[in-house]
């Protein structure tokens, strides 16, 4: 019996020591700045870490449907509301939850907007486990950084200085039309949401409540990724959670997407012209909530005014090239 106890104690001790070592190595490998040159991944989404403390009113979360559809600088230019898009390609909801937590480390947005395409992203058990491990032990995410480690990576001085000028939006002027314009044919059927994804949304909601933020759900227009069965499921889920759900796939008057001109890849994602329509609607929706101040004349947001002017200059140059 004593031998068994010794083996158990030895095993536990080994696991504890291993965890401590991995935690220490993780600290070294985690980037000390949020710029790409410092080893940070998902630089655009992690650009929020470089924003001045408590300057973001609205946080957008989701996958590429989100960063192709919503332009924070357009919202700021039209209404003076500050927002940021923490979206990444094929974002899983476990990653969404982590971006949410990171954003709240130095921001206190009043509103969190979740684009719900990720609710239908299947995630393997192995991928889900790895996501959880990477959250606790980032060495598993940044293990390749051993090639570029410098002396500052062994320092306790963590300072995020990179600022993403577009605030997470990805501009595209490409036009590739979609012929699938009848993708939202009415149906009574429901396309089931995986229980794990439902659980993640519930956790996101609880976090928002605990931090004084409102959560709403939206669907960006996409002929490839959305349909009426998914709409039905998300609407039902939103009612269960007492959340507002905005499906812009069913709003042709408010968000008049022209699928011959407003998509960059045959209906999968919107281009700039489609994004301006979505953003115009979202911006007005935010302004009508009367929960945000207009920051355009505040000295604290001078950099936002500069970013907006540079953004519009870029847009105008791109549009002039096409004429």
URTA-V246944 format. One record per backbone hydrogen bond with DSSP energy under -1.0 kcal/mol. CO is the residue of the C=O (numbers start at 0). NH is the residue of the N-H. Records with the same first field share a line. If there is no record, write none. Layout:
BEGIN
CO=NH / NH
END
This chain:
BEGIN
0=4
1=5
2=6
3=7
4=8
5=9
6=10
7=11
8=12
9=13
10=14
11=15
12=16
13=17
14=18
15=19
16=20
17=21
18=22
19=23
20=24
21=25
22=26
23=27
24=28
25=29
31=158
34=37 / 39
35=38
41=45
44=47
45=48
46=49
47=50
56=109 / 110
57=83
58=112
59=85
60=114
61=87
62=65 / 66
63=67
65=69
66=169
70=74
71=75
72=76
73=77
74=78
75=79
79=294
81=56 / 57
83=59
84=86
87=90
91=95
92=96
93=97
94=98
95=99
96=100
97=101
98=102
99=103
101=104
102=105 / 106
105=53
109=213
110=58
111=215
112=60
113=217
115=118
116=119
117=120
123=127
124=128
125=129
126=130
127=131
128=132
129=133
130=134
131=135
132=136
136=139
137=140 / 141
141=144
142=145
143=146
144=147
149=152
150=153
151=154
155=157
163=166
165=168
166=84
171=271
175=265
178=180
193=197
194=198
195=199
196=200
197=201
198=202
199=203
200=204
201=205
202=206
203=207
204=208
205=209
206=210
207=212
208=211
213=111
215=113
216=245
217=115
218=247
221=225
226=230
227=231
228=190 / 232
229=233
230=234
231=235
232=236
233=237
234=238
235=239
236=240
237=242
243=216
245=218
246=249
250=254
254=256
257=260 / 261
258=177
261=270
262=175
266=222 / 223
268=263
270=274
271=275
272=276
273=277
274=278
275=279
276=280
277=281
278=282
279=283
280=284
281=285
282=286
283=287
286=289
294=297
297=300
298=301
300=304
301=305
302=306
303=307
304=308
305=309
306=310
307=311
308=312
309=313
310=314
311=315
312=316
313=317
314=318
315=319
316=320
END
